[in-house]
């Protein structure tokens, strides 16, 4: 786990209607590395975005879905999501400003 750097922790933002509506409440949702913990996610967000202070982080592990292609069954990859709560005196995250 020591090989995961802070820029490897955040994979991409989650862009859904629910996550966009929660941005007004200073909640931002990201797909993160499956082995990342809450402390690593907090440090990664604060280092990647200037002036951002994280109040708390909620994480959830999402199991892969069962898929079928013809007679072959399989599963999609597992993912991990993190909901990052910002403090009141924190700046907004810029990548979400144009959405």
N, C-alpha and C positions, 0 to 999 in steps of 0.2 A: 504494500500500500504506500510505501515511501516514495515510489516513482511517480505518483500522481501530483502534478504541480497545480497551482491555483488556476491557471488558464485551461487546464484539462477538466476541471470540476464542472463548470457551467458548459453544457453542450449547446443548448439553444433555448430561446424563449417559447413558451406555450402561447399560441395565438388562437384563442377561442372567444366566444361571446362572454362567457362567464369570467374568464381571466381579464378581459378588457374592461368589464364593468367593475371589477374589484380594484382596478388601478386608482380609482377615485378615493378608495379607502387606504391607499398606500400599501397594497398587497401586489406583489409581482410573482409570477409563476414561471419556473424554468424546468427543463429537462436537465438532470444532473447525472454525473458518473454514478453507476450503481454501487460502488464501494465508498462513496463520499459520505461523511457524517455531517452533522449540523454545524460543528465548529469549522470544518473545512469549507462548507458552503458560505457561511457568514464571512470568513476571511476572504474568499474568492470574490464575493460581490463587493466588499469594501475596497479591495485592491483594483478590481477591474473598472469601477465607476467612481470618479472623483467626487468627494463631498457627500457620499452616501453612507449613512449610519444604519445598521441593521438592529432592530429591536429583538426579533425572534425569528426562528425558522421552523416550519412544519414540513415534514417529509412524508412521502408515501411510496411504497413499493407496488408497482403494477405488474401483475403476472401477465405472461404472454397469452394471447388468445388462441384457441384451437382453430385451425384452418384446414380445409380439405381441397386438394387439387386432383380431381379424378378419384381414384381409389386410394390415394396416398394421404394420410393424415399427418399433420405436423403442428408445431406451435410457432408463433411469432416471438420475437425477442422480448425479454423482460425489460422494463424501464423503471426509472425512479424520477419522481417529480418533487420539487421543493417550492413551497410558498414562502416568500421572504416578506416580512413585515418591516417597514421602515419607521424610524422615529419621526416625531413631528418636526424637528429642526433639521431634518435631512433634506438633501436635494432630491429631485426626481431623477429617475433613470432615463437617459437621453434616447436610448434605442426605441423606447415606446412612445416618444413624443409625437411622431408623425402618424401613428396608427389610430 
